[in-house]
């Protein structure tokens, strides 16, 4: 992070703002970091002071900082809110400079039952592989998505801590079957018989899922409890590029769910719409297309599994929904949408959820409001009721929020 030093004499004359005098990690738009505390907001710049035995003042342009840092300055250092709305957030996942030389293939193997898994270690992930699949592109994608969350959410980095998230890429069919049996045994051992039954029914059908990690494994490798497993069958192309459509969708949703606290402790009303919409939004924004179908893990009739997908042509989602909204074939109902579940979702409903996520992240001001929403869910363990939800976006009524959402969908900005 480039910086411009100010004199110690000037530093001594400044007043540290109460509430902002804590040491934290500051992040630039490119992903470089600096550990320091706020000394003072100075016009369009902020003066930070590094810690340690030899503290140094550093002056930075606020527009060069992450959205999360600018949110912090508004809330705790009395910075002008225009530093949020007046700066284009860009696409931090693509803007970040990721040093792939820091990716390390470990000598130790990750052991799950009788499976011995090769592991690539990055700053925030362990990426394990079984089969011929290479982990490097998926590892870079994971780090870029992590940076996108840290760029946007003020407490994401602090909440994440020094642990890593496990990502498994399994290409070998026998090993994937064995991993499923190990996971089912762990779930039964933990008394989660219903979940074990669903996993047994769906294990071979899904393209991505999660596994239950026992405490000893989490402690040994310093891992988060949430993990990501990719069931790689005969199509390895999405994993041979940094932003493959399907893996981007899955891991983007996993990181957001991790930040909001996970479904186990959160009221389901609205949670599905937020996480699913975000997954599709990031998938399309970063890969340029969607290749993801929703598989319902809770509703089935005998051997039949219900799936949901959007419009057949993934490149025309915005154009098709725009026309349906204009002609009245789709009427946006915010409160109703928050109650949607996968089992009764139509193609236009799925695309509406995508449009909802797109709207909430379509500019810096809305993106900041979305970040506040995520923080609210994390702290309260539930999605706010509709009127409180829309107030976070600056509206006094649900109707006003819906009207603005409709105008966004009809506009050229929705594409």
Buried (B, 14 or more C-beta within 10 A) or exposed (E): BEBEEBEEEBBEEBEBBEEBEEEBEBBBBBBEEBEBBBBBBBEEBBBBBBEEEEEBBBBBBBEBBBBBBBBBBBBBBEBBBEBBBBBEBEBBBEBBEBEEEEBEEEEEEBEBEEBEBBBBBBBBBBBBBBBEBBBBBBBBBBBBBBBBBBBBBBBBBEBBEEEBBBBBBBBBBEBBEBBBEBBBEBBBEEEBEEBBEBBBEBBEEBBBBBBBBEEEBBEEBEBBBBBBBBBBEEEBEBBEBBBBBBBBBBBBBBBBBBBBBBEEEBEEBBBBBBBBBBBBBBBBBBBEEBBBEBBBBEEBEEEEBBEBBBBEEBEBBBEBBBEBBEEEEBEBEBBEBBEBEBEEBEBBBBBBBBBBBBBBBBBBBBBBBBBBBBBBBBEEEBBBEBEEBBBBBEBEEBEEBBEBBBEBBEEEEBE
